[in-house]
Amino acid sequence: MNGEPGKNEMNGEKKGAESVGRPAAGQPRSPRPRRAVRRAPGEISPAPAADGPRSEGAARRTGKKPETASADTVKVGAGKTIVSDAVVRSEPEADKKKKKAKEKEGSEGRHVSNIVKVIAYVTFVLVASALASVFIIMGANDVYAFVKSDEPVEVVIPEDATLNDVTSILAENRIIKYPGLFKMYARIKKDPCDFRPGTYTISASLGYKELLSSFKPKTLSGVSWVTIPEGYTTDEIIDLLTERGIGTREKYIDVINNYDFDYWFIDELGDDWASTGRFYRLDGYLFPDSYEFYNASSEVTVINRMLYRFSKIYTKEYRLGAEAIGMTNDDVIKLASIIEKEAGAPSDFSIVSSVFHNRMNAPWDFPYFESDATIVYAIQHATGRRPRLTGDDLNYDSPYNSYTHAGFPPGPICSPSNSAILAALNPVDSGYYFFVSSGNRTYFSVTRAEHDAKVAEIRAGMEEDQYAPEEVPEN
């Protein structure tokens, strides 16, 4: 056995190792040395195996629950997996509190924002509802006139007025507040909108239904047709109307001279129209035509109908024509009224017009119109009857006497027809300066000698008691 020292030595080493590994009974146990482990290059060192048990044992001894560590796994080689030694530690307590505070703050902010949105929405709904309620109440008051002034208002509805025209008139006079609502109401009700022209005195307390019916045709009972002849004077027109039982003379005169009608041709007359001796402000503008009036119509309504008709006849082209020949619009009507009275027939209007235009263009030779009709008008207005002129009447003291006063008379001497107005604006080109009318015929002359001879011829063929100088004007 001594001859095998190697074996014995190996055995001895083994036994010694075993002695070292196993302590005798009653001796303390030494920690067992770790075996070195070779690792491939780049291989991650695993976490000590003893850490787990020692932590668990320590937890058992102290009674505390061990902290949970998370680890990443990494594949090594052919399907081998090792645990990373990167241990995720618990967040510090202060960080947790900050995080919770931020989360709470964000939650509270979102909560406040939601509350603000709700309040804003509710406020919007309430305001919108309030505004809608106010509009509905105000609109209903305008439609049904629950609370409106009962003060009477006078309005003028023109001829051929449309719904837009009537709406504008009512809005301008503050009878309605919402023009769009008024028109919508009329369309919803399918109102025919056949408005009758005239001047109406209505109450602002009327609702839409009553307003629409106020300007409609009424029953034809108590209605009169009145025809104003061409060439009638203002006095003759007033007499004709009052004879039909429409209005009174005193009221007509007041309306004609003072009522504030809204027409441009009246505005052109100015406030001092009477300073020249003019008899009536509206002389010449009460257009001759056939009219249908209610017997109960006001004087304003009747006169306005005639003025409105004139405004339709005397168009913008007429005004431009007057400007082209250097005459005012009122002078055109004055001349037309003289032509209407002087000419024997409408076919003579343009030639009679040329006589007066020729005189106006040669004032040094013919300063006077020398129209008998102007004297007749002055005497008729003063006496109420149509005169038969004599030689003495040629000196009648009146600014209307065109034998003694140069140029145009203070105002028109009648209401001329449209034909006479056109003749005044468009005279023919002639060399005549005189004319004399006999019945329905007019004779024209260039010189005074020719004229005087024609007048003598006409007079010689007439009986003395049949002679009416106004029928044979010496012009």
BAMARRO-40105 format. One line per field, with one value per residue (C-alpha): x, y, z; residue number from 1. Coordinates in nm, 3 decimals. Example, Ala and Ser with C-alpha at 12.3 -4.5 7.8 and 13.67 -1.06 7.14 Angstrom:
px 1.230 1.367
py -0.450 -0.106
pz 0.780 0.714
resi 1 2
***
This chain:
px 0.000 0.296 0.403 0.117 0.182 -0.029 -0.337 -0.286 -0.226 -0.536 -0.731 -0.588 -0.685 -1.029 -1.066 -0.930 -1.174 -1.450 -1.329 -1.326 -1.674 -1.829 -1.743 -1.747 -2.048 -2.070 -1.845 -1.973 -2.036 -1.808 -1.944 -1.893 -1.669 -1.826 -1.719 -1.577 -1.789 -1.653 -1.863 -1.853 -1.743 -2.032 -2.233 -2.421 -2.339 -2.640 -2.771 -2.626 -2.833 -2.803 -2.965 -3.309 -3.296 -3.109 -3.371 -3.645 -3.478 -3.420 -3.783 -3.883 -3.655 -3.768 -4.132 -4.123 -4.240 -3.954 -3.953 -4.045 -3.772 -3.835 -3.575 -3.527 -3.458 -3.199 -3.152 -2.799 -2.679 -2.913 -3.232 -3.066 -3.219 -3.052 -3.188 -3.049 -2.890 -3.063 -3.302 -3.590 -3.611 -3.929 -4.012 -3.931 -4.228 -4.192 -4.214 -4.530 -4.687 -4.591 -4.733 -5.058 -5.078 -5.033 -5.296 -5.534 -5.463 -5.528 -5.848 -5.965 -5.877 -6.079 -6.364 -6.361 -6.341 -6.646 -6.835 -6.747 -6.866 -7.194 -7.248 -7.167 -7.409 -7.687 -7.625 -7.638 -7.963 -8.118 -8.007 -8.124 -8.457 -8.494 -8.415 -8.650 -8.922 -8.869 -8.878 -9.193 -9.363 -9.262 -9.355 -9.693 -9.757 -9.683 -9.904 -10.200 -10.145 -10.175 -9.999 -9.971 -10.050 -10.400 -10.287 -10.437 -10.193 -10.263 -10.104 -10.122 -10.146 -10.041 -10.204 -10.093 -9.928 -9.764 -9.718 -9.363 -9.494 -9.758 -9.511 -9.261 -9.532 -9.649 -9.292 -9.198 -9.502 -9.409 -9.737 -9.549 -9.207 -9.117 -9.165 -9.038 -9.287 -9.571 -9.491 -9.455 -9.794 -9.958 -9.809 -9.906 -10.262 -10.251 -10.370 -10.450 -10.284 -10.527 -10.477 -10.698 -10.513 -10.607 -10.536 -10.633 -10.648 -10.580 -10.489 -10.146 -10.322 -10.449 -10.315 -10.180 -10.518 -10.697 -10.417 -10.433 -10.810 -10.797 -10.668 -10.892 -11.184 -11.503 -11.853 -11.944 -12.237 -12.179 -11.932 -11.935 -11.756 -11.636 -11.488 -11.275 -11.288 -10.967 -10.923 -11.128 -11.011 -10.951 -11.273 -11.470 -11.318 -11.413 -11.768 -11.804 -11.691 -11.909 -12.211 -12.159 -12.160 -11.789 -11.626 -11.676 -11.543 -11.372 -11.187 -11.080 -10.931 -10.742 -10.606 -10.509 -10.318 -10.177 -10.168 -9.817 -9.834 -9.515 -9.454 -9.146 -9.340 -9.510 -9.178 -9.047 -9.320 -9.168 -9.337 -9.371 -9.586 -9.855 -9.616 -9.660 -10.040 -10.103 -10.462 -10.420 -10.101 -10.209 -10.346 -10.265 -10.172 -10.519 -10.500 -10.822 -10.941 -11.221 -11.203 -11.402 -11.444 -11.625 -11.882 -11.730 -11.375 -11.178 -11.072 -10.709 -10.784 -10.959 -10.690 -10.413 -10.567 -10.543 -10.189 -10.079 -10.223 -10.031 -9.708 -9.758 -9.820 -9.542 -9.249 -8.875 -8.862 -9.091 -8.862 -8.559 -8.752 -8.829 -8.464 -8.360 -8.574 -8.477 -8.813 -8.910 -9.164 -9.416 -9.372 -9.441 -9.773 -9.855 -9.796 -9.986 -10.286 -10.287 -10.259 -10.547 -10.770 -10.660 -10.647 -10.965 -10.884 -10.617 -10.476 -10.375 -10.190 -9.838 -9.879 -10.032 -9.737 -9.498 -9.657 -9.580 -9.232 -9.158 -9.267 -9.056 -8.756 -8.812 -8.901 -8.783 -9.061 -9.319 -9.284 -9.645 -9.827 -10.152 -10.373 -10.741 -10.772 -10.554 -10.787 -11.094 -10.942 -10.874 -11.225 -11.391 -11.201 -11.302 -11.669 -11.746 -11.871 -11.715 -11.712 -11.758 -11.464 -11.491 -11.223 -11.212 -11.132 -10.796 -10.686 -10.822 -10.602 -10.455 -10.112 -10.285 -10.351 -10.097 -10.167 -10.027 -9.785 -9.490 -9.403 -9.591 -9.887 -9.838 -9.979 -10.154 -10.505 -10.654 -10.569 -10.420 -10.442 -10.142 -10.165 -10.134 -9.835 -9.659 -9.732 -9.578 -9.263 -9.251 -9.359 -9.345 -9.104 -9.313 -9.281 -9.618 -9.655 -10.035 -10.345 -10.721 -10.967 -11.320 -11.519 -11.306 -11.071 -10.759 -10.605 -10.235 -10.049 -9.689 -9.749 -9.987 -10.143 -10.235 -10.373 -10.586 -10.733 -10.827 -10.990 -11.196 -11.305 -11.423 -11.610 -11.784 -11.931 -12.072 -12.381 -12.293 -12.493 -12.325 -11.974 -11.788 -11.441 -11.295 -11.383 -11.198 -10.881 -10.664 -10.313
py 0.000 0.231 0.160 0.362 0.699 0.869 0.686 0.731 1.094 1.124 0.940 1.156 1.466 1.334 1.251 1.583 1.752 1.558 1.649 2.006 1.986 1.812 1.954 1.733 1.721 2.017 2.241 2.541 2.499 2.696 2.855 2.653 2.814 2.911 2.736 2.954 2.962 3.028 3.255 3.319 3.660 3.904 3.674 3.853 3.748 3.598 3.730 3.547 3.244 3.304 3.649 3.513 3.273 3.520 3.785 3.543 3.426 3.782 3.854 3.563 3.677 4.042 3.972 4.216 4.131 4.134 4.395 4.259 4.301 4.284 4.158 4.139 3.811 3.776 3.481 3.342 3.083 2.813 2.885 2.957 3.234 3.413 3.677 4.031 4.161 4.501 4.521 4.776 4.943 5.084 5.454 5.683 5.787 6.161 6.085 5.887 6.178 6.423 6.196 6.153 6.529 6.595 6.337 6.490 6.840 6.733 6.561 6.869 7.095 6.878 6.882 7.262 7.294 7.071 7.280 7.601 7.449 7.345 7.691 7.859 7.633 7.687 8.065 8.064 7.869 8.106 8.420 8.281 8.187 8.532 8.707 8.481 8.552 8.928 8.913 8.702 8.938 9.250 9.090 8.978 9.329 9.470 9.213 9.229 9.580 9.471 9.782 10.058 10.427 10.519 10.854 10.913 10.929 11.051 10.853 10.889 10.572 10.643 10.495 10.142 10.101 9.762 9.576 9.715 10.070 10.040 9.872 10.156 10.419 10.250 10.208 10.569 10.688 10.453 10.264 9.933 9.845 9.536 9.583 9.232 9.079 9.284 9.163 8.803 8.828 8.958 8.673 8.406 8.541 8.550 8.910 9.036 9.374 9.565 9.896 10.192 10.525 10.813 10.990 10.792 10.885 10.569 10.477 10.343 10.095 9.890 9.537 9.401 9.261 9.593 9.786 9.570 9.610 9.987 10.058 9.817 9.904 9.947 9.898 10.113 10.273 10.645 10.669 10.932 10.960 11.313 11.430 11.743 11.902 12.023 12.397 12.422 12.683 12.597 12.775 12.574 12.247 12.332 12.420 12.093 11.884 12.060 12.033 11.654 11.669 11.595 11.831 12.199 12.505 12.653 12.331 12.289 12.639 12.572 12.239 12.380 12.672 12.528 12.148 12.001 11.765 11.577 11.656 11.808 12.052 12.200 12.233 12.432 12.693 12.787 12.933 13.281 13.168 13.427 13.724 13.775 13.788 13.421 13.327 12.959 12.774 12.464 12.647 12.440 12.123 11.976 11.750 11.723 11.362 11.129 11.026 10.801 10.947 10.836 11.096 11.094 11.142 11.419 11.725 11.616 11.281 11.440 11.701 11.447 11.221 11.502 11.595 11.234 11.207 11.519 11.369 11.069 11.286 11.538 11.296 11.341 11.389 11.692 11.841 11.789 11.946 12.256 12.289 12.254 12.553 12.764 12.757 12.663 12.386 12.633 12.860 12.560 12.504 12.877 12.877 12.550 12.696 13.000 12.773 12.561 12.870 13.054 12.787 12.716 12.341 12.103 12.080 12.446 12.403 12.380 12.685 12.895 12.788 12.909 13.257 13.296 13.147 13.390 13.680 13.558 13.542 13.905 14.089 14.425 14.414 14.208 14.259 14.154 13.829 14.025 13.728 13.803 13.477 13.607 13.905 13.680 13.460 13.758 13.900 13.559 13.490 13.830 13.820 13.449 13.471 13.455 13.804 13.927 14.156 14.513 14.760 14.894 14.548 14.553 14.796 14.583 14.630 14.287 14.125 13.869 14.134 14.036 14.359 14.572 14.331 14.190 13.822 13.537 13.594 13.509 13.160 12.926 13.038 12.685 12.315 12.235 11.904 11.689 11.800 12.165 12.086 11.904 12.197 12.439 12.225 12.162 12.464 12.440 12.660 12.949 13.321 13.409 13.672 13.710 13.494 13.528 13.247 13.226 12.932 12.622 12.790 12.995 13.244 13.333 13.643 13.759 14.133 14.341 14.485 14.137 14.056 14.368 14.302 13.946 14.063 14.322 14.058 13.823 14.097 14.213 13.870 13.846 13.997 14.255 14.072 13.738 13.865 13.722 13.874 13.578 13.373 13.617 13.699 13.965 13.832
pz 0.000 0.067 -0.287 -0.424 -0.289 -0.553 -0.467 -0.102 -0.151 -0.358 -0.102 0.166 -0.022 -0.069 0.289 0.389 0.162 0.308 0.655 0.561 0.402 0.697 1.043 1.337 1.554 1.782 1.563 1.377 1.011 0.776 0.466 0.156 -0.101 -0.439 -0.752 -1.023 -1.333 -1.674 -1.887 -2.252 -2.362 -2.337 -2.116 -1.838 -1.491 -1.322 -0.994 -0.693 -0.615 -0.246 -0.268 -0.300 -0.009 0.214 0.138 0.211 0.526 0.636 0.569 0.784 1.065 1.051 0.964 0.665 0.318 0.072 -0.202 -0.542 -0.798 -1.166 -1.406 -1.778 -1.949 -2.221 -2.453 -2.467 -2.711 -2.826 -2.644 -2.306 -2.097 -1.813 -1.579 -1.600 -1.289 -1.351 -1.059 -1.075 -0.741 -0.587 -0.653 -0.366 -0.157 -0.245 -0.619 -0.562 -0.377 -0.651 -0.917 -0.726 -0.670 -1.042 -1.128 -0.876 -1.004 -1.364 -1.263 -1.072 -1.370 -1.607 -1.363 -1.337 -1.717 -1.757 -1.503 -1.689 -2.016 -1.861 -1.711 -2.044 -2.231 -1.979 -1.991 -2.370 -2.369 -2.114 -2.300 -2.635 -2.482 -2.326 -2.654 -2.844 -2.590 -2.615 -2.996 -2.994 -2.751 -2.945 -3.277 -3.143 -3.013 -3.357 -3.532 -3.292 -3.146 -2.783 -2.652 -2.913 -2.933 -3.049 -3.188 -3.535 -3.825 -4.177 -4.461 -4.838 -5.046 -5.406 -5.712 -5.806 -5.465 -5.402 -5.075 -5.055 -5.104 -4.832 -4.597 -4.642 -4.583 -4.262 -4.135 -4.212 -4.016 -3.726 -3.749 -3.774 -3.634 -3.834 -4.212 -4.289 -4.046 -4.198 -4.550 -4.431 -4.256 -4.576 -4.781 -4.527 -4.526 -4.909 -4.905 -5.259 -5.181 -5.405 -5.227 -5.312 -5.347 -5.125 -4.797 -4.490 -4.124 -3.929 -3.574 -3.487 -3.259 -3.553 -3.601 -3.928 -4.033 -3.983 -4.152 -4.464 -4.486 -4.424 -4.774 -4.965 -5.192 -4.995 -5.116 -5.416 -5.236 -5.183 -5.474 -5.748 -6.080 -6.144 -6.474 -6.458 -6.806 -6.967 -6.924 -6.602 -6.355 -5.989 -5.891 -6.147 -6.018 -5.659 -5.764 -5.954 -5.656 -5.399 -5.631 -5.620 -5.241 -5.207 -4.957 -4.887 -5.067 -4.762 -4.690 -5.053 -5.060 -4.736 -4.862 -5.203 -5.052 -4.731 -4.712 -4.715 -5.012 -5.089 -5.457 -5.614 -5.834 -5.527 -5.348 -5.647 -5.594 -5.259 -4.953 -5.104 -5.397 -5.313 -5.318 -5.695 -5.673 -5.758 -5.676 -5.586 -5.508 -5.704 -6.007 -6.316 -6.124 -6.060 -6.361 -6.569 -6.588 -6.475 -6.111 -5.882 -5.534 -5.224 -5.134 -4.787 -4.917 -4.750 -4.944 -4.899 -5.063 -5.361 -5.430 -5.381 -5.647 -5.900 -5.800 -5.818 -6.167 -6.271 -6.132 -6.360 -6.665 -6.614 -6.631 -6.610 -6.987 -6.953 -6.691 -6.913 -7.202 -6.994 -6.902 -7.267 -7.375 -7.073 -6.891 -6.539 -6.495 -6.355 -6.660 -6.884 -6.705 -6.727 -7.102 -7.147 -6.963 -7.195 -7.501 -7.369 -7.341 -7.656 -7.929 -8.124 -8.143 -8.011 -8.363 -8.330 -7.999 -8.141 -8.369 -8.090 -7.879 -8.147 -8.137 -7.766 -7.799 -8.085 -7.865 -7.576 -7.809 -7.920 -7.597 -7.736 -7.999 -7.809 -7.432 -7.368 -7.433 -7.503 -7.416 -7.358 -7.166 -6.882 -6.828 -6.841 -6.567 -6.340 -6.378 -6.341 -6.018 -5.879 -5.980 -5.998 -6.358 -6.701 -6.858 -7.212 -7.265 -7.380 -7.476 -7.122 -6.985 -7.161 -6.888 -6.601 -6.296 -6.224 -6.240 -6.464 -6.731 -6.998 -7.191 -6.910 -6.740 -6.932 -6.937 -6.773 -6.540 -6.168 -6.216 -6.460 -6.558 -6.582 -6.562 -6.903 -7.085 -7.162 -7.528 -7.428 -7.204 -7.486 -7.719 -7.470 -7.462 -7.838 -8.045 -8.422 -8.615 -8.747 -8.814 -8.656 -8.386 -8.388 -8.397 -8.361 -8.295 -8.421 -8.299 -8.358 -8.604 -8.543 -8.789 -8.769 -8.891 -8.917 -8.893 -8.688 -9.004 -9.123 -8.782 -8.754 -9.099 -9.003 -8.677 -8.869 -9.119 -8.846 -8.662 -8.979 -9.025 -8.675 -8.516 -8.247 -7.979 -8.064 -8.027 -7.734 -7.725 -7.541 -7.846 -8.070 -7.878 -8.035 -7.996
resi 1 2 3 4 5 6 7 8 9 10 11 12 13 14 15 16 17 18 19 20 21 22 23 24 25 26 27 28 29 30 31 32 33 34 35 36 37 38 39 40 41 42 43 44 45 46 47 48 49 50 51 52 53 54 55 56 57 58 59 60 61 62 63 64 65 66 67 68 69 70 71 72 73 74 75 76 77 78 79 80 81 82 83 84 85 86 87 88 89 90 91 92 93 94 95 96 97 98 99 100 101 102 103 104 105 106 107 108 109 110 111 112 113 114 115 116 117 118 119 120 121 122 123 124 125 126 127 128 129 130 131 132 133 134 135 136 137 138 139 140 141 142 143 144 145 146 147 148 149 150 151 152 153 154 155 156 157 158 159 160 161 162 163 164 165 166 167 168 169 170 171 172 173 174 175 176 177 178 179 180 181 182 183 184 185 186 187 188 189 190 191 192 193 194 195 196 197 198 199 200 201 202 203 204 205 206 207 208 209 210 211 212 213 214 215 216 217 218 219 220 221 222 223 224 225 226 227 228 229 230 231 232 233 234 235 236 237 238 239 240 241 242 243 244 245 246 247 248 249 250 251 252 253 254 255 256 257 258 259 260 261 262 263 264 265 266 267 268 269 270 271 272 273 274 275 276 277 278 279 280 281 282 283 284 285 286 287 288 289 290 291 292 293 294 295 296 297 298 299 300 301 302 303 304 305 306 307 308 309 310 311 312 313 314 315 316 317 318 319 320 321 322 323 324 325 326 327 328 329 330 331 332 333 334 335 336 337 338 339 340 341 342 343 344 345 346 347 348 349 350 351 352 353 354 355 356 357 358 359 360 361 362 363 364 365 366 367 368 369 370 371 372 373 374 375 376 377 378 379 380 381 382 383 384 385 386 387 388 389 390 391 392 393 394 395 396 397 398 399 400 401 402 403 404 405 406 407 408 409 410 411 412 413 414 415 416 417 418 419 420 421 422 423 424 425 426 427 428 429 430 431 432 433 434 435 436 437 438 439 440 441 442 443 444 445 446 447 448 449 450 451 452 453 454 455 456 457 458 459 460 461 462 463 464 465 466 467 468 469 470 471 472 473 474 475
***
